Amino acid sequence: MKRRFLDFLDASSQPWELIPSKSEGEEVIEGQLKQGARVVKVVRGMPRFVPDDNYAGNFSFQWQKFKRTQSEGELREQSRKAFWDKTGFDRERDIAGKLVLDVGCGQGRFADFALEAGAEVVGVDLSFAVESAYSNMKHYSKAHIAQANVFELPFKKECFDTIYSLGVLHHTPDCKAAFEKLIPLLKPGGRIAIWVYGAYGWNYGDIRDTFDFWRSRTVNWDTDRLMRWCRAVLPLYHLQKNPTVWKTIHNSLPGFLFHKIPLVSASENAEQRLLDTFDFYGPKYQSLHTYPEVFGWFKNAGLTDIHVLEFPVCVIGTKPA
Ligand SMILES: C[S@@+](CC[C@H](N)C(=O)[O-])C[C@H]1O[C@@H](n2cnc3c(N)ncnc32)[C@H](O)[C@@H]1O
């Protein structure tokens, strides 16, 4: 961590003190952050505001195993497009020269684009995904990564010009409450954008029954078993991607049996297929939301200039100045 990180911390009750025990240039690699009696360890370059990864163990595994999958080649370009499409941010207004909070940064694929566009970025994640984010972002002088829980973020009020959280809040025990925790951290005039799973389309109806049937089992498996199962069911992709074959199977099996066949990622990239399938069956929490619901959260939080974006369910709003 960089000494600059202290500027972002809430010191309204007591000041923070950084006590390095190992540094490399500007970077504190090991040490302690102290606020009165509270001690936050700095381990492998990052402050750890949580004792462990709590319910996010599968994310710890996933983002260390697939550390670069979505940050290279064609998938990097898809991530780039997803960042701008799912936030609706304007490069100049929201990112260039701004202090930006990435909530649930994972391996840092989106922080990468904000940094590239000239932001200073603080990325937080509950899981050990932060190990990958730190290593992926370490060439940026304006990147700060910390292991922290969205429900107990250590930052001062009205600290950030821009906040985004993409594909994260629906993986917490309370999506709306997690969203509400972010509003006080946003500066007046700043914008916040979130993407949460939509209660529409691919994730709905009979398909959802299939996911729920399997997820009620898979979320209780250990990571190794889940990964073995994902690898075992992944060849179903070849049947599911072919509408004629899949329809024939559908028509020839009784419904209760057909809807027990696990659905796997339709990604054309084999590594992403494995990642996405694991990402779907692994998270302990996974809630679905509608546009009116999420729009209501923004409105109740006092945000204005609220826009729903095309990709369900992405919403952006502004904190009144
Ligand atoms: C599907 S991943 C998305 C990661 C990243 N935003 C991306 O799209 O590549 C969800 C992330 O949310 C994180 N997460 C879940 N609950 C969290 C919490 N309470 N506080 C902070 N991060 C959390 C997980 O550890 C995981 O890395």
The ligand as an SDF file (V2000), in Angstrom:
LIG
                    3D

 27 29  0  0  0  0  0  0  0  0999 V2000
  -18.5960  -12.0350   -9.7440 C   0  0  0  0  0  0  0  0  0  0  0  0
  -17.2650  -11.2940   -8.8830 S   0  0  0  0  0  0  0  0  0  0  0  0
  -17.0890   -9.7750   -9.7940 C   0  0  0  0  0  0  0  0  0  0  0  0
  -15.6860   -9.2150   -9.7320 C   0  0  0  0  0  0  0  0  0  0  0  0
  -15.4470   -7.9900  -10.6380 C   0  0  0  0  0  0  0  0  0  0  0  0
  -16.3260   -6.8930  -10.3130 N   0  0  0  0  0  0  0  0  0  0  0  0
  -15.5820   -8.4090  -12.0710 C   0  0  0  0  0  0  0  0  0  0  0  0
  -16.6760   -8.2710  -12.6250 O   0  0  0  0  0  0  0  0  0  0  0  0
  -14.6320   -8.9430  -12.6230 O   0  0  0  0  0  0  0  0  0  0  0  0
  -17.9970  -10.7520   -7.3700 C   0  0  0  0  0  0  0  0  0  0  0  0
  -16.9730  -10.2060   -6.3770 C   0  0  0  0  0  0  0  0  0  0  0  0
  -17.6620   -9.6410   -5.2550 O   0  0  0  0  0  0  0  0  0  0  0  0
  -16.8800   -9.8700   -4.1070 C   0  0  0  0  0  0  0  0  0  0  0  0
  -17.7160   -9.7270   -2.9170 N   0  0  0  0  0  0  0  0  0  0  0  0
  -18.7390  -10.4970   -2.5210 C   0  0  0  0  0  0  0  0  0  0  0  0
  -19.2270  -10.0550   -1.3400 N   0  0  0  0  0  0  0  0  0  0  0  0
  -18.5040   -8.9600   -1.0120 C   0  0  0  0  0  0  0  0  0  0  0  0
  -18.5270   -8.0780    0.1060 C   0  0  0  0  0  0  0  0  0  0  0  0
  -19.3870   -8.2320    1.1070 N   0  0  0  0  0  0  0  0  0  0  0  0
  -17.6260   -7.0680    0.1430 N   0  0  0  0  0  0  0  0  0  0  0  0
  -16.7280   -6.9000   -0.8750 C   0  0  0  0  0  0  0  0  0  0  0  0
  -16.6530   -7.7270   -1.9370 N   0  0  0  0  0  0  0  0  0  0  0  0
  -17.5360   -8.7400   -2.0080 C   0  0  0  0  0  0  0  0  0  0  0  0
  -16.3780  -11.2810   -4.3300 C   0  0  0  0  0  0  0  0  0  0  0  0
  -15.2860  -11.6070   -3.5140 O   0  0  0  0  0  0  0  0  0  0  0  0
  -16.0510  -11.2790   -5.8190 C   0  0  0  0  0  0  0  0  0  0  0  0
  -14.7060  -10.9710   -6.1030 O   0  0  0  0  0  0  0  0  0  0  0  0
  1  2  1  0
  2  3  1  0
  2 10  1  0
  3  4  1  0
  4  5  1  0
  5  6  1  0
  5  7  1  0
  7  8  2  0
  7  9  1  0
 10 11  1  0
 11 12  1  0
 11 26  1  0
 12 13  1  0
 13 14  1  0
 13 24  1  0
 14 15  1  0
 14 23  1  0
 15 16  2  0
 16 17  1  0
 17 18  1  0
 17 23  2  0
 18 19  1  0
 18 20  2  0
 20 21  1  0
 21 22  2  0
 22 23  1  0
 24 25  1  0
 24 26  1  0
 26 27  1  0
M  CHG  2   2   1   9  -1
M  END
$$$$
